[in-house]
């Protein structure tokens, strides 16, 4: 068989490169993003999506009323039923309530805590960080000193103190989580704003007569999208764990609302019925790991380095 001459090989090489480039460009956009974020982030997104679906469709997914104490949910000796029962698939608790239904409805609390206070905290962090970094001067001094003062306070003890003073409740828990979780993103956004405000496109927008508010909204904040995605995912994992810790101590969501932390606390004194504590603990670990995998995958894909992860 005749060999190709160097000239012939060189003439065919650009064609092969063009074909490879065209093949990469022809790939669906979702395949490109999946490969950028990695399999671990995809697995985390799948886990979080399952819990979100359970939380949204809880009345459909849950086989029983999560707060109803079934007479046949206990043995003749008054003990809870173990997992594998024909009616109660994951068993029951000490009061005869279905564990699967309580886990599904507990996902509602976890997803709410991971979403609502998280978005409020990031909105506050973005506002404080961009305003301080963009305007500087006395505004920067006041906002950053307040931020640093809250940062040095012990997070968990501060939340406990607020709930002890104001009383346990959903609004108090949300406010406490927002108060202790906005400072680290605000500090990082502040530094990024100082860097971005000196770039050429910001100077061009200013020379064209754009107002400061328009520059912040249209030119500065869009540069923070990757940073906000990362902090949202990592803070979501932290908030879910913190709320479960509060529930375990009795300062979280109050009964009869199903909460994973409260379910774990109810099973700590009955270790000979381990599923009462292990099942909500497994759900808590899976959801926290899912959010954390999304955050680390986004950090790797977007190439953003965080000075400190709030975990």
N, C-alpha and C positions, 0 to 999 in steps of 0.2 A: 504494500500500500504506500502510495506516495505521500511524503511529508509536506506539510504546508510551509511555504517560505516565510521568513520573518515579515516580509512586506505584507503578505496575505494575512498573516496572523494579526498584525497591527491594524490592518484595515477592518478586521472583523471585531476587534476588541471594543471600539466605541459603540458598535451596534448592540453588543451584549450588555454593556453598561446602560445604554438607553433602555433596553428591554427590562433590565432589573429595576431601574428607576420608575418606569411606567408601571411595572408590577406592584411596586410599593405604593405608588399613588392610587392604584386601582383598588387597594384594600379598603374595606368599609371603615368608617371613622371609629366605630366602637372597638374594632380589633386593634387599631393603633393605640387607643387609650388604654385598653386592657393590658397590652404589652408594656406600655410605659409605667403603669401603676403597679404591675406585678401580680402574681397569683395570690400572695398573702392579702393584699388589699382587696382583691376580688372575693376571696373567702370571707373576709371581714364584712364586706358589703352584703354578701349573701346572708350571713348570720343576722346582721342588723335588719335586713329586709324581712326576714322571717318574723322577727319580734315585732316589727312595725305592723306587718300584716295581721299578726295575732292581736295586737292592741286595737287596731281599727275594727277588725271583724270579731271582737271578743264575744258578742252575743251569739254569733253563728258558730264560732269555733268551740266555745266552752260547752260541754255537754250538760252541765247542771248549774244551778244557782250557786255562786261562790260563797254566799253567806248562810245558806240554808243548812240546818243541822238535821241530816237524814237519820231516821231511826234505824234503818238497816246499814248505816255507815259505820256502825260499831259492832264488835263481836258480842257474844253473849256475856263475856266478862267485862264489857265496857271498854275494850281496847280498839284502837284504830285499825282499819283494814290495810294490809300491805299492798304494794303495787302488784298488778296482775289480776286484780279482781274483775269479774265479768261486767260489772256495772261501773265501778270506779277504777279506771285504768291505771292511775298512778296512786291509788290508795286514798285514804282519808286522814284527817288530823284528829286531835283528841276530842273534838266536838262533833265528829261525824261529817265534816264538810269535805267536799270533793277537792283533792289536791290539784288536779289538772285544771279545773275551773278557776281556782284561786291563783294558780301560776299565770294563766292567760290574762286574767284581770289585773294581776300585779304588773304585767308588762305595760299596761296603760300608764300606771304611775311612773314606771322607769323611763318610758319613752317621753312622757311629758316633762319629767325632770331633766332629761338629757337634751330637750329641745327648747322649751320656753325660757327658762332662766339663762340658758346658754346664749340664745339669740339676743336677749336683753343685755347680757354682760358684754357681748361682742359689739353691740350697737353703742353702748356706753364707752367701751374701750376705743372704738374707732373715732367717736366724737372727741373724746378727751385727747387722744394721741395726735390726731391730725390738727386739731386747733392749737395745741401746745407747740407742735413741731413747725406748723406753717407760720404762725404769727410771732412766736417768740416773746421776748420781753417779760413783762409782769405776768401776762397770761400763762406763759410757759412756766415761770417760777411757781406760781400758785398751784397749777394743776399737777406739776411733777412732784411738788412737796406733799400734796395730799396723796398722790399715788404711792410715793415711797413710804409714807406713814402707815398706810393700810397694808403694804407689802410686808412690813416687818412684824405685823401682828400674827400670832399663831392662828392659823385658819380654822381648825376644828374647834378650838376653844372659843374663838370669836362667834362662830355659828351657834355653839351651845349656849353662850351667854345671851345672845339675841333671842333665841327661842325661849330660854328660861325667863327672860324679862317680859317678852311680848306674848308668850304662850304658844304652844304648838298649833300649827295650822298651815294649810297649803300656801296662803299668801305670805306668811312669815317665812316659811322655808324658801320660797322662791326669792324673796327679797334678800335673805341672808346669803343665799348662793350667789346672787348677782353681786352683792357687796364684796365678797371675798374672791371672786374669780375674774374681775375685769382688769385688775392692776397689771398683771404680767403682759397680756396682749397690748394694753395701752402703752406700756413702756417700749415694747418692740415696735409698735406702729409709730410712736413718737420718733424713734431713731430713723425709721424708714422714711418718714415724712421729711425730716431734715435733709436726707439724701436726695429725695425726689424733687423737692422744691428748687434745687439748684440745676436741674437738668434743662436741656435746651427746649424741649416741647413746652415746659411750664413757662419759661421766659417768653417763648413765642406767643403763647396764649395771653400772657399778661400784656405784651406789646400790642396785641390786637384789641385790647380793651376789655378782656374778660374780667368779671368780678372775682373776688377772692372765693366766694361761695361756689361759683361755677367752676373755678379751677380745682377746688377741693373735690367736688362731686364728680366732675367729668374727667379729670386728669390724674388726681392723686389717689383717690379711693380705688379706682379700677386696678391700680398697680398692686393693691393689697389683697386681691382676690385669693391668690394661692395661700398667703399667710393666714387669712381668715378661715379658709377651708381646713387647714391643718389644725389651727387652734380650736375650731368648732369640734372636730373629731376627738382630739385629745381631751378637751375640757368635758365633752360628753361622757367619756369613760370615767373621768374623775368625779363628776357630779352624781352619776349613778351610784358609784361606790360610797360617796359621802352621804347620800340620802339613805342608803341601806345601813350605814353605820349609825345614823341618827335614829332610824327605825329600830335598830337592834337595842339601842339604849332607851327607847321609849319616847324620843323627842321628834320622831318623824311623823309620817302620815298615821293618823289615829284610827283605831278600829271603829267600825267593822270593815273599812276599806281595805282590800287585800294589798299588802305591800311585802316585797321579798324580804326586806330587813326585819319586818315584824314577824314574818313567818319563820325566819331563822331564829329569832329570839324565842319564839314559842316552842321550838324544838330543842333548845339547849339543855333543858332539864329532863328530857325524855330520850336520852341517847340510845336506849334499847329499841326505839322506833326511829331509826336513823333517816328514813326517807323524808320525814317531816322537816329536817334541817338541810339535808343534802340536796334535795330537789331545787328549792329556791336558791341555794348557794351555787348550784351548777348553772342555773339560768343567769344569775348575777355575773358569774365569771365569764360565761359565753358572750353576753352582751357587752361587758366591759372590754373583753379581748377583741370583739368585732370592731368597736369604735377605735380602739388603739391601732389595730391593723390598718384601718382606713387612714388614720392620721399619719402613720409611718410611711405607708405607700404613697400618700400625697406628698409628703416631705421629700421622698426619694424622687418622685416623678417631676415635681416642680422645682427641685433643687434649692429649696429654702432651708436655711439653718436657723434654728431657734436657740436663743441664748439660754433659756430655761423652760423646761416643760412643766406645766402646772399639774403635776401628778404626785 
